[in-house]
Every structure is written in structure tokens, then in C-alpha cells.
């Protein structure tokens, strides 16, 4: 049962930010509510006021300026998996969005809410790490942008302050001639782990490469050290390097034992899926998936 609360309905970002500045921790932002309402019903969090931002113009829009795709905070997962501009400019991200939970959750849940909640078992953050992704935050003192890797601090923890509102996510598409792939293993619609890869080939060797892994530890991680090790290699050589990188993966990802699998299992499957996703990306097979 929900405890009584006040519902505020700002019509501008400024009004929403003013409410946050006035109320602080006594208020929570309400957009899709997919995670928030569940926590409220279970009394895991409490609030005096919900600030409903769904009616604020501009926050439910997806725009493309020829360089950056700008996604409003209240755009739903279903919109992102089906939007023509997203599918054209960010095909791997659109594919990852199509795998979020189930259609009911995708119709209700929003990208902004998902990133702010930062559930360690979530798909969008991992996929977005292989793009140049920036988070736009608006507070009482003005606006600032944060790289996604800096925004996702830890398990259920972000760089968002209590007086700030996430307004937009800005994503730069991958360079031309790059391929990409997102693979996941899931149990009961919750990902045990997710792997995102983007790559380009030059004379049979990996010229450009980006790798990210999520749902294994406290937060999704970009594998920059591993990227450097496999850059310039053939795929067969890269596969051997990834196989030998399990100690690096365990140290970086900080896997935890839970109902979805042991830490050893997660590291092993991460290495397997990284190699598979990299092969798919290098061949340009955007959107292909593994629903094992």
C-alpha cells in the first residue's frame, strides 16, 4: 500500500527544478514510475512529494541535428526501440532497448528514470557506454553535462544531486563503417550480464574497438584496457587475448555471487560473449542477438 503523498505537476523544467530545490530529499521525480512505484509500494523508500515531469514539453522528444541524437528524459524504452531515427543512428542501442524487461515495462519505463535509478541489472547503460554519451543535468544553479561513465557511479548511485533533474541524454553515433552488437544472458527477464561491442576492420585487423560489460558487478564498465590490447589484432588473435583476460575482467567488473549466477560463471560467460559480440560487430551485424 502506498503512503499518502503530494503530487506536483510542473509544466517547465524550471518549475520542476524549483520544487526540487525547495523540497530536497523530501521529493522524488516521477516519470514512468516503473521502478519508483515498486519501491514505494514495498516501503523501501518514502517521499512526501512526487514531482511528475511527464507533461513538461521537450522531455518526451527525440531529435537529430546531423551530429548528435538528443533523447529527452521521459522518452520510453518502447519509443527508443521503435523510433526510426534511433534505429538508423544507434541500431545497437535500439536493439538493447527492445530487450528491456517486457513490453509492459518498456511502455511505461523511461530512459531517464532507468539511468537515474542505475539498477545493476539493466541494459541501456551498458549499450550507451560504447557511444559518446553525455548526460544533461539541470539544477537551481544552472545546467551541466556529465559523461555517462562518470554519471553511473555505483550500485543504485549516480552523480545526480538531490536538487538536479536529468533532462536529456545526448548520444553521438559510431563512426561510419563500424559495426555493433549487444548480447545478454537473462533469467526471468532480468539480465545476468550484458555485453556491448563496436568495431571496425582494416585489412583484416581490428582498427577501431569499443567494449562494455554490465550486470556483472555494481555498475556497467567500459573495457578500455582490453580495447587497447586487441586493437590491431586479427579476430582470432583478439579472441585469445579476451580468453586470457579473465583476471582483468574479474578485477574491473567486481562480479558478485547472487541468484543469477556465481562470480566465476559471470566472468566465464562475459569472456565468451565478448568474443562473440566482437565478431558480430566486426562483421557489421548490428542488431543480432543471443537470447540464451
C-alpha positions as CSV (number, residue, x, y, z in Angstrom):
1,X,0.0,0.0,0.0
2,X,1.2,3.5,-0.9
3,X,1.6,6.0,1.9
4,X,0.0,9.4,1.3
5,X,2.0,11.9,-0.8
6,X,1.5,15.2,-2.6
7,X,1.7,15.2,-6.4
8,X,3.3,18.2,-8.1
9,X,2.7,18.8,-11.8
10,X,5.3,21.3,-13.1
11,X,4.9,22.4,-16.7
12,X,8.5,23.6,-17.3
13,X,12.0,22.3,-16.3
14,X,12.4,25.5,-14.3
15,X,9.4,24.8,-12.2
16,X,10.5,21.2,-11.6
17,X,14.0,22.3,-10.5
18,X,12.5,24.9,-8.2
19,X,10.4,22.3,-6.5
20,X,13.5,20.1,-6.1
21,X,15.5,23.0,-4.6
22,X,12.7,23.8,-2.2
23,X,11.9,20.2,-1.1
24,X,15.3,18.4,-1.4
25,X,15.2,14.8,-0.3
26,X,11.5,15.1,0.6
27,X,10.7,14.9,-3.1
28,X,11.2,12.3,-5.8
29,X,10.9,12.7,-9.6
30,X,8.1,10.7,-11.2
31,X,8.3,9.9,-14.9
32,X,7.5,6.4,-16.0
33,X,7.4,5.1,-12.4
34,X,8.4,1.5,-13.3
35,X,11.0,1.3,-10.5
36,X,9.8,4.1,-8.3
37,X,6.3,2.8,-7.6
38,X,7.5,-0.6,-6.9
39,X,9.9,0.7,-4.2
40,X,7.2,2.9,-2.7
41,X,4.7,0.0,-2.5
42,X,7.3,-2.1,-0.7
43,X,8.2,0.9,1.6
44,X,11.8,0.7,0.6
45,X,11.8,4.4,0.1
46,X,9.5,7.2,1.3
47,X,8.6,10.6,0.0
48,X,6.3,13.5,0.8
49,X,6.0,14.7,-2.8
50,X,6.2,13.2,-6.3
51,X,7.2,15.7,-9.0
52,X,5.5,14.5,-12.2
53,X,7.6,15.6,-15.2
54,X,5.7,13.8,-17.9
55,X,3.9,17.0,-19.0
56,X,7.0,19.1,-19.5
57,X,7.4,19.9,-23.2
58,X,10.6,18.7,-24.8
59,X,11.4,15.9,-22.3
60,X,9.5,13.4,-24.4
61,X,11.2,14.2,-27.7
62,X,14.0,12.5,-29.8
63,X,15.8,15.0,-32.1
64,X,18.7,14.6,-34.5
65,X,20.8,17.6,-35.6
66,X,23.0,15.7,-38.0
67,X,25.7,15.0,-35.4
68,X,24.1,14.1,-32.0
69,X,20.9,12.3,-31.1
70,X,19.2,14.1,-28.2
71,X,16.8,12.0,-26.1
72,X,14.5,13.5,-23.6
73,X,14.4,12.1,-20.1
74,X,10.7,10.9,-20.4
75,X,11.1,9.0,-23.7
76,X,10.1,5.4,-23.1
77,X,12.0,2.3,-23.8
78,X,9.4,1.2,-26.4
79,X,9.8,4.5,-28.2
80,X,13.5,4.0,-28.3
81,X,13.3,0.5,-29.7
82,X,10.9,1.6,-32.5
83,X,11.9,5.2,-33.3
84,X,13.2,5.5,-36.9
85,X,15.9,8.0,-36.0
86,X,17.2,5.8,-33.1
87,X,17.2,2.7,-35.3
88,X,19.1,4.4,-38.0
89,X,21.7,6.3,-36.0
90,X,22.0,3.9,-32.9
91,X,21.0,0.4,-34.1
92,X,22.7,-1.5,-31.4
93,X,21.2,0.7,-28.7
94,X,17.7,0.3,-30.2
95,X,18.2,-3.5,-30.1
96,X,19.3,-3.3,-26.5
97,X,16.2,-1.3,-25.7
98,X,14.0,-3.9,-27.3
99,X,15.3,-6.4,-24.8
100,X,14.5,-4.4,-21.6
101,X,12.2,-6.5,-19.3
102,X,8.8,-6.9,-21.1
103,X,6.5,-4.8,-23.3
104,X,4.5,-3.5,-20.3
105,X,7.7,-2.2,-18.6
106,X,9.0,-0.8,-21.9
107,X,5.8,1.1,-22.5
108,X,5.9,2.7,-19.0
109,X,9.6,3.0,-18.1
110,X,11.7,5.9,-19.4
111,X,15.4,6.2,-20.3
112,X,16.0,9.0,-17.8
113,X,14.4,7.1,-14.9
114,X,16.4,3.9,-15.8
115,X,19.7,5.7,-15.8
116,X,19.0,7.7,-12.6
117,X,17.9,4.5,-10.8
118,X,21.1,2.7,-12.0
119,X,19.9,-0.8,-11.3
120,X,23.0,-3.0,-11.7
121,X,20.9,-5.4,-13.7
122,X,19.9,-3.2,-16.5
123,X,20.6,-3.0,-20.3
124,X,20.6,0.7,-21.5
125,X,23.6,1.9,-19.6
126,X,25.9,-0.8,-20.9
127,X,24.8,-0.3,-24.5
128,X,25.3,3.5,-24.3
129,X,28.8,3.2,-22.9
130,X,30.2,2.3,-26.4
131,X,28.8,5.5,-27.8
132,X,30.0,9.0,-26.9
133,X,27.1,9.6,-24.4
134,X,26.6,12.7,-22.3
135,X,24.0,13.3,-19.6
136,X,22.5,16.8,-19.3
137,X,21.6,17.8,-15.7
138,X,19.7,20.9,-14.7
139,X,19.8,22.3,-11.2
140,X,19.0,25.6,-9.4
141,X,22.4,27.0,-10.3
142,X,22.2,26.1,-14.0
143,X,22.9,23.2,-16.4
144,X,25.9,20.9,-16.6
145,X,26.9,17.9,-18.7
146,X,28.5,14.7,-17.4
147,X,29.9,11.8,-19.4
148,X,27.8,8.7,-18.9
149,X,30.8,6.8,-17.4
150,X,31.1,9.5,-14.7
151,X,27.3,9.6,-14.1
152,X,27.0,5.9,-13.3
153,X,28.8,5.9,-10.0
154,X,27.9,2.6,-8.4
155,X,25.0,0.3,-7.5
156,X,21.9,2.5,-7.4
157,X,24.2,5.5,-7.2
158,X,24.7,8.3,-9.7
159,X,26.3,11.7,-9.9
160,X,22.9,13.3,-9.7
161,X,22.4,15.6,-6.8
162,X,19.1,15.8,-4.9
163,X,18.4,19.3,-6.4
164,X,19.1,18.2,-10.0
165,X,16.9,16.9,-12.8
166,X,18.2,14.8,-15.7
167,X,16.7,16.4,-18.7
168,X,18.4,14.9,-21.8
169,X,20.8,12.2,-22.9
170,X,23.0,13.1,-25.9
171,X,24.5,10.3,-27.9
172,X,26.9,10.5,-30.9
173,X,26.6,7.7,-33.4
174,X,29.5,5.4,-34.0
175,X,31.9,6.3,-36.9
176,X,30.8,5.2,-40.3
177,X,31.9,1.6,-41.3
178,X,31.7,0.5,-37.7
179,X,29.5,-2.5,-36.7
180,X,28.0,-3.1,-33.3
181,X,26.3,-5.8,-31.3
182,X,24.6,-6.2,-27.9
183,X,24.3,-9.6,-26.3
184,X,22.9,-10.7,-23.0
185,X,22.1,-13.7,-20.8
186,X,19.0,-13.3,-18.8
187,X,16.8,-15.2,-16.3
188,X,13.2,-14.2,-15.8
189,X,13.6,-11.0,-17.9
190,X,16.5,-9.7,-15.7
191,X,19.9,-9.7,-17.4
192,X,22.5,-11.8,-15.7
193,X,25.1,-10.0,-17.8
194,X,25.1,-7.8,-20.9
195,X,27.9,-7.1,-23.4
196,X,28.2,-4.3,-25.9
197,X,30.8,-4.2,-28.7
198,X,31.6,-1.8,-31.5
199,X,34.4,-2.4,-34.0
200,X,35.8,-1.6,-37.5
201,X,38.2,-3.7,-39.6
202,X,41.1,-2.6,-41.7
203,X,43.0,-5.2,-43.8
204,X,41.5,-7.9,-41.6
205,X,42.6,-6.3,-38.4
206,X,40.6,-4.6,-35.6
207,X,41.2,-0.9,-36.4
208,X,38.6,0.6,-34.0
209,X,37.1,-1.1,-31.0
210,X,34.9,-0.3,-28.0
211,X,33.8,-2.8,-25.4
212,X,31.5,-2.6,-22.4
213,X,30.0,-5.0,-19.9
214,X,27.2,-4.6,-17.4
215,X,25.0,-6.5,-14.9
216,X,28.0,-8.4,-13.6
217,X,29.1,-6.0,-10.8
218,X,28.0,-2.7,-9.2
219,X,27.9,-0.7,-12.5
220,X,28.5,-1.1,-16.2
221,X,32.1,-0.7,-17.3
222,X,33.9,0.3,-20.4
223,X,36.9,-2.1,-21.0
224,X,39.4,0.5,-22.2
225,X,42.5,-1.6,-21.2
226,X,41.2,-4.6,-23.1
227,X,40.4,-2.5,-26.1
228,X,44.0,-1.3,-26.3
229,X,45.2,-4.9,-26.1
230,X,43.1,-6.2,-29.0
231,X,43.4,-3.1,-31.3
232,X,45.4,-4.0,-34.4
233,X,44.9,-7.8,-33.9
234,X,43.1,-10.2,-36.2
235,X,39.9,-11.6,-34.7
236,X,41.5,-15.0,-33.9
237,X,44.3,-13.2,-32.0
238,X,41.8,-11.0,-30.2
239,X,39.7,-14.0,-29.2
240,X,42.8,-15.5,-27.5
241,X,43.5,-12.2,-25.7
242,X,39.9,-12.0,-24.4
243,X,40.1,-15.6,-23.2
244,X,43.3,-14.8,-21.2
245,X,41.7,-11.6,-19.8
246,X,39.5,-13.2,-17.2
247,X,41.6,-11.9,-14.2
248,X,41.4,-8.4,-15.6
249,X,37.6,-8.8,-16.1
250,X,37.2,-10.1,-12.5
251,X,39.2,-7.2,-11.0
252,X,37.4,-4.5,-13.1
253,X,33.8,-5.7,-13.0
254,X,33.8,-6.8,-9.4
255,X,31.4,-9.7,-10.0
256,X,29.1,-10.8,-7.2
257,X,27.5,-14.1,-6.4
258,X,23.7,-13.9,-6.5
259,X,20.7,-15.8,-7.6
260,X,21.6,-15.1,-11.2
261,X,24.9,-16.9,-11.0
262,X,28.3,-17.2,-9.3
263,X,31.1,-14.7,-9.9
264,X,33.2,-17.3,-11.7
265,X,30.3,-18.2,-14.0
266,X,29.7,-14.5,-14.8
267,X,33.4,-13.9,-15.7
268,X,33.5,-17.0,-17.9
269,X,30.3,-16.1,-19.8
270,X,31.4,-12.5,-20.1
271,X,34.6,-13.6,-21.9
272,X,32.5,-15.9,-24.2
273,X,30.0,-13.2,-25.1
274,X,32.7,-10.5,-25.6
275,X,34.4,-12.6,-28.2
276,X,31.0,-13.3,-29.9
277,X,29.8,-9.7,-29.8
278,X,33.2,-8.5,-31.1
279,X,33.0,-11.0,-34.1
280,X,29.4,-9.8,-34.9
281,X,30.4,-6.1,-34.6
282,X,33.5,-6.6,-36.8
283,X,31.3,-8.2,-39.5
284,X,28.8,-5.4,-39.2
285,X,25.9,-7.4,-37.9
286,X,24.0,-4.7,-35.9
287,X,21.0,-5.9,-34.1
288,X,21.9,-9.6,-34.0
289,X,21.3,-11.1,-30.5
290,X,21.7,-14.1,-28.4
291,X,18.6,-14.8,-26.2
292,X,20.2,-17.7,-24.3
